[in-house]
């Protein structure tokens, strides 16, 4: 079959996630056939540097035979068995042990799920259950942040703060509120204010929301250490310490969503370690298996775990694939390889700082209003060079830049006019250089297109 044959079948039968079905049917999908290291290959023979590690998950890179072997062996040994009804199997038990060794000291338990969304559904049920067991059944509100992404199930969407998602398929789960996110660039970086003052303001907004809802009604605050899908938003240094203070003051659980930041992305095993947080619950997924098989979970701190265990009786919650043996075996091997190869420390000590210096240099490009990164996550804010402000949204600057990146052999994602990278953690310095060179070329091409009067005229007449 050729590319076109796949595209015809694809548009006839496959409803893609997060996709305008009709326009994709007209355009045709890019068909990815294979991958190795940090490169993916499409069905037209193009080799493309995957600056997104799939969807923020292929931390060890593609083509790792050890992960394939771990899956194959486990498939032969025990392809499936569940953990309901008082059973377990070796890979899931060993994975649980390994995870709590890597997690902060107060976390000693894990509940497995099939994905990050299911992990956040589990979180919602667990925090409300915890407070009910504590004799505080009114503590039900969960506070999240505007523009947060916590998944696509009904609880995931409700916890998330994405307005376009909220607008479809409602009503949402009740008693979830959202407060402003610490996105300094979007605030316009007002003159006279420094980012740390802004970070404290965002924490104060959380406190105000708690007081508005009544502290006796608030169960938990959920947030990512660095917001991923929302736009790779790295909070000011003052933000997390101030948030911690607020939560302690009112006895509210902290849920740190580690689905993207976990397993080395920020140069530590968990984003919570980077920011010195002590979460009560940590949803995980993605990098747990480097995306080779679907697996997620919730790391549960002692405070919540002991209450559920000692006072809870049966917790009526779980999935057919909770702790699936093959997924668990692959995750276990993935953690072993990340450790044996010193991947996480290399992100912290070498690759992260190297990327930071090369990435920051893109800020001199006329199209870039801000370049920021932490570990191996980075963002570029696109602005109109004439004004230094955002382009009119109808121009689709970010989507254009993303398409030009693809055409130039680089996957870089766009969230509005924010360009994002999150490459495999095994990327080399040379490959980072290649990523930067391709990004710069795409920025040049985007600028040329956006400022070419003939093209602009065509776009205007089309709209
Ligand atoms: N929490 C966070 C922080 C995530 O990034 C989820 C939960 C949900 O995980 P699952 O495994 O159910 O997808 C995610 C997922 C994007 C994009 O466009 C990001 C995610 C998923 C799909 C698209 O950046 N993150």
Boltz pocket constraint, residues with backbone or C-beta under 6 A from the ligand:
constraints:
  - pocket:
      binder: B
      contacts: [[A, 55], [A, 114], [A, 115], [A, 116], [A, 117], [A, 118], [A, 120], [A, 149], [A, 150], [A, 151], [A, 152], [A, 156], [A, 224], [A, 228], [A, 229], [A, 257], [A, 258], [A, 259], [A, 260], [A, 285], [A, 286], [A, 296]]
      max_distance: 6.0
